[in-house]
Amino acid sequence: MTPHHEERLAELLRMLPPAPRGWLEAAQELPLARPGLDRIVARAEADARFRELLISDLESAFAQEGVEVGEATVDAVRRRLSLP
Amino acid sequence: MTTDAELVARCRDGDPDAWRELVERYARYVYAITQAFRLGDADADDVFQETFARAYERLDTLRDDDAFRPWLASLTRRLCIDRLRAGSREQPIEDPDLELAAEDTLDQLTQAFDVHAALAELPENCREILDRFFARDESYKTIADALDLPSGTIASRISRCLARLRDRLGEENTTEARLEG
């Protein structure tokens, strides 16, 4: 890297603002939770009652399947599934 | 600081903490790339999540563990372009030169990442004050309140910390030159 003037350093520091906290937390959790989430989707496809539960109460559906995720991940999954 | 290669290796061994650290390290970079492509919030969030999800799934295909950053940048860039070409969920992108302009920005983001990596090596008081002022765009007063410092000292502290950062980068350049020479 070439030597930097302080004005250029300031400009480069400004170029990387923090990502929204919820996005970061979901990205940390989602891939780790994916096997559980895949299981939930498969069950929802095969079981109409479970699908209804998934739509009405996502958190309970996760708990029922033993998938532990944080609020950011629940929000991310809700957006992915286009749930209210 | 733990290297990317070490974190990648630990991720492959199923260490969730290594994955969390890798995401923490690269979240700003990936986010900035989505902003360079001017994606709206919903599209940027989708691309952000998809980038990290695919990266996690495909870690085994990474040929050089030290090349995690360019690999991730390439993945993010491709997903941004796919999203633009597929039509935005929010509104169509009308600027035909956007992809070209975003490519230019990517080079600068790589430099910005290196500067932030050097920042991470500074003492916490400097890290905090520079990050709050420049990256988080906080006012002197907000910073003074948060860090319990006299408001009148913030500008001089920023100036001193910026000089330390410059010196730090200078030291790295000297070390690199020695290693290459």
Contacts between the chains, C-beta under 8 A, distances in Angstrom:
chain1	res1	chain2	res2	distance
A	1	B	111	7.1
A	1	B	114	5.6
A	1	B	169	6.3
A	1	B	172	6.8
A	1	B	173	6.0
A	1	B	176	7.6
A	2	B	173	7.3
A	3	B	166	7.7
A	3	B	169	7.1
A	3	B	170	5.8
A	3	B	173	6.2
A	4	B	115	7.3
A	4	B	166	5.7
A	4	B	169	5.6
A	5	B	166	7.8
A	6	B	159	8.0
A	6	B	162	4.8
A	6	B	163	6.9
A	6	B	166	5.8
A	9	B	115	6.1
A	9	B	162	6.0
A	9	B	165	5.9
A	9	B	166	6.0
A	9	B	169	7.6
A	10	B	134	5.6
A	10	B	162	6.7
A	12	B	108	7.3
A	12	B	111	5.7
A	12	B	112	4.3
A	12	B	115	4.3
A	12	B	116	8.0
A	13	B	112	7.3
A	13	B	115	6.2
A	13	B	116	7.1
A	13	B	119	7.1
A	13	B	130	6.2
A	13	B	131	7.5
A	13	B	134	3.7
A	13	B	135	5.5
A	14	B	134	5.0
A	14	B	135	6.4
A	14	B	137	7.6
A	15	B	32	6.2
A	15	B	108	6.3
A	15	B	109	6.1
A	15	B	112	3.9
A	16	B	28	4.2
A	16	B	29	6.6
A	16	B	32	5.4
A	16	B	109	7.2
A	16	B	112	5.0
A	16	B	113	6.8
A	16	B	116	5.4
A	16	B	135	5.9
A	17	B	28	6.8
A	17	B	31	7.6
A	17	B	32	7.5
A	17	B	135	5.1
A	17	B	136	6.5
A	17	B	137	7.2
A	18	B	27	7.4
A	18	B	28	5.9
A	18	B	31	7.7
A	18	B	135	6.7
A	18	B	136	6.6
A	19	B	27	4.2
A	19	B	28	5.9
A	19	B	30	7.2
A	19	B	31	3.6
A	19	B	48	6.8
A	20	B	31	7.8
A	20	B	45	7.8
A	23	B	27	7.3
A	23	B	31	7.2
A	23	B	45	5.7
A	23	B	48	5.3
A	23	B	49	7.2
A	24	B	23	6.4
A	24	B	24	6.9
A	24	B	27	4.5
A	26	B	49	6.1
A	27	B	23	4.9
A	27	B	27	6.8
A	27	B	48	6.4
A	27	B	49	5.8
A	27	B	52	4.0
A	27	B	53	7.7
A	28	B	19	6.8
A	28	B	20	4.5
A	28	B	23	4.6
A	28	B	24	7.4
A	30	B	49	6.2
A	30	B	52	7.3
A	30	B	53	5.9
A	31	B	19	6.8
A	31	B	52	6.4
A	31	B	53	5.2
A	31	B	56	3.5
A	31	B	57	7.0
A	32	B	16	5.3
A	32	B	19	6.5
A	32	B	56	7.9
A	34	B	53	7.0
A	34	B	56	8.0
A	34	B	57	7.9
A	76	B	45	7.8
A	76	B	49	6.1
A	79	B	42	7.7
A	79	B	45	7.3
A	80	B	49	8.0
